[in-house]
Amino acid sequence: MPRLGAHNDIEIEVISKARAEYQTDAYFALNLPVAPAVMVEEEILVEGGDVSEAELIACMRRHRDLSEPQP
C-alpha cells in the first residue's frame, strides 16, 4: 500500500499490532473494523479479508473525485 500511496500522492497509514490487541474491549470501543481491514477515509473497503489492488485503487480514486482509469 505505501507504493500505491506514493504513486497516487495519497497518505497511507498502516497500523499493525499483535492479533490479540485487535480482540480487546478497548479496540472494540474504537468502533473500528475487524482486522485485517482496509479503510479509505471513513469507508470500510474490506474487513477480515483481502482486497485486490484494482479495488483499492478504484476506491482511492473515488475519494479523490478522480475518474476511473480506462481499460
C-alpha positions, 0 to 999 in steps of 0.5 A: 500500500505505501507504493500505491500511496506514493504513486497516487500522492495519497497518505497511507497509514498502516497500523499493525499490532499483535492479533490479540490487541485487535480482540480487546474491549478497548479496540472494540470501543474504537468502533473500528473494523475487524482486522485485517481491514482496509479503510479509505477515509471513513469507508470500510473497503474490506474487513477480515479479508483481502482486497485486490489492488484494482479495488483499492485503487478504484476506491482511492480514486473515488475519494479523490473525485478522480475518474476511473482509469480506462481499460 
